[in-house]
Amino acid sequence: MNNLSRRHMMQQAGLGLGLAGATTMLGPSRVDAVTPSQVYASLPVLDEIDVLVCGGGAAGIGAGMAAAQQGARTLVIENCTFFGGVISWMVGMEMNQMRPKGMPRSDTIERLIKQMESYGPQSMRFLNKHAIIPNVEYFKVAVLDCFDAVNCDYLVGLRAADAIVEDNVVKGVVVATRQGLMRINAQSIVDCTGDADIAHYAGAETWIYDEGMLGAMTLGSNYNHWQKLRKTFAGGRDKYPLLPKVDIIRQVAGCDFSFLNNEGSLVLGNRCAVDLKQRTETETQLSRQLVQNVRAMREFGDTDELKNAELVGAAQQVATRESRRLHGEYTLTMADIESGTTHPDTVAWRTGGIDVGPGGLYKPNGMNLFDIPYRSLLPIKVDGLIVAGRCISADHIPSLSGKSIGNQFAAGQGAGTAAAVAAKRGVLPRKIDVGEVQAILAKDNVDLFPANRSTRA
Ligand SMILES: Cc1cc2nc3c(=O)[nH]c(=O)nc-3n(C[C@H](O)[C@H](O)[C@H](O)COP(=O)(O)OP(=O)(O)OC[C@H]3O[C@@H](n4cnc5c(N)ncnc54)[C@H](O)[C@@H]3O)c2cc1C
């Protein structure tokens, strides 16, 4: 396990976003007296709220809607200029486990589904009982309409760049905006960045799996055909070394083009999304990979469709399966996912299969429905913070297993509800009564304790 504490490293190095400047101004003898919080205190306050959700992917959308529904003044901030995270930048990917076995998993998630349906049949369709193929552009608007309906505020195009920590409690974040650095103060903060950015900035324990390959990063792409590619790519690999070995290609519902998901970064070796150089190499090489894909289709393909292949589009950025994550009060283990462990402090559950991604371990029946205990969302030492989404506290395979969109929405909903309860009661997230959160979730028709767990799996 690779333990990282950024705040500790920054203090050792005397570095920080504002602190670096302060160090120069005050001279070396005063460095120790200046804390990042003191420097950040001078930043303009962008907002002061009950619940701040950082990151607006599946988990952040669930968290924002849930917190706002509890009457908490809630703000969701998003680095991109739209919400959805991986959902929105992978055109043609299905949203799995939105209705496991065809059964609604909460009124909140149903609100989002119904909102999408309200725009007409072109906006989404069920692929099977549990999975939705959205038209991404309608999905983005459905999120906005749902946020508006529950009075959840949102801002896009800004990035949480540091955490403001006082006495080991996260009090807010510093955001990098086009107007410069600003601060947002909040009673409770939910880290839905996918890479545990806020936990890392706050100095909470985070870690990156370092005993083998991380789950792949993939640049989703779309083509004007939906032909199987393995044979074509195998034929072209000598000439085009970036061609993926494993791919899943399928026609995008109702469209004349396909979506290609593949093991992407594995052709480069082990790459981590939060390492700047490795991330840059991955983003740029996977762009080149798409051009190699289409050239190989034309030169080595044996059908007219392949000979006339064209790239229709690509995701805005690579999608990350696994990177830095929280080391929390409880870490989900293989035993949990294989036996379907129940936990008294559950705030959500995951169902589906073990799926490390193309090119990695795939065992569709290898896991049982398992609980997400509230403790797996809580940092060990730092307070004021709840983590949800793909960066919760879990071992390598458990973090990747059942990572489907529906499961991430559900965990976000649990986290957002807990953040709202903490803000309402004026206590730290660690001190809340989880029973109160569970009761609120039950009113939203979340079946937290399915009597027959196999009916949901
Ligand atoms: C290649 C790939 C294929 C997949 N295929 C499927 C599939 O077919 N079906 C399925 O159901 N699931 C699939 N998944 C799983 C699913 O997409 C993820 O588990 C899910 O997207 C995780 O949701 P999240 O909200 O935790 O993170 P993300 O979706 O990554 O969202 C995180 C959001 O936070 C924002 N953000 C990050 N840092 C900051 C910051 N510092 N400040 C502000 N905003 C920030 C990001 O821009 C992003 O919008 C796939 C995942 C990958 C990577």
The ligand as an ORCA input file, in Angstrom:
! r2SCAN-3c Opt
* xyz 0 1
  C     -13.497      3.106    -19.184
  C     -14.659      2.885    -18.260
  C     -15.755      2.170    -18.706
  C     -16.837      1.981    -17.848
  N     -17.938      1.310    -18.306
  C     -19.060      1.315    -17.555
  C     -20.292      0.802    -18.093
  O     -20.341      0.336    -19.230
  N     -21.398      0.884    -17.312
  C     -21.390      1.407    -16.046
  O     -22.435      1.466    -15.393
  N     -20.232      1.856    -15.501
  C     -19.083      1.841    -16.235
  N     -17.926      2.334    -15.703
  C     -17.890      2.716    -14.282
  C     -18.417      4.098    -14.006
  O     -18.270      4.926    -15.129
  C     -17.689      4.738    -12.830
  O     -17.666      3.858    -11.731
  C     -18.381      6.021    -12.413
  O     -18.312      6.955    -13.477
  C     -17.743      6.620    -11.179
  O     -18.486      7.731    -10.813
  P     -17.825      8.875     -9.950
  O     -18.872      9.916     -9.779
  O     -17.182      8.295     -8.756
  O     -16.599      9.432    -10.841
  P     -16.558     10.174    -12.251
  O     -17.601      9.687    -13.175
  O     -15.133     10.063    -12.676
  O     -16.879     11.686    -11.879
  C     -15.984     12.510    -11.168
  C     -16.307     13.959    -11.523
  O     -15.543     14.837    -10.710
  C     -14.984     15.868    -11.502
  N     -13.768     16.311    -10.824
  C     -12.646     15.581    -10.621
  N     -11.754     16.276     -9.886
  C     -12.332     17.459     -9.616
  C     -11.912     18.608     -8.880
  N     -10.716     18.650     -8.257
  N     -12.727     19.676     -8.797
  C     -13.960     19.655     -9.429
  N     -14.407     18.590    -10.125
  C     -13.615     17.507    -10.207
  C     -14.738     15.207    -12.847
  O     -14.658     16.152    -13.890
  C     -15.950     14.293    -12.969
  O     -17.050     14.938    -13.575
  C     -16.818      2.520    -16.530
  C     -15.712      3.241    -16.091
  C     -14.647      3.437    -16.960
  C     -13.496      4.257    -16.478
*
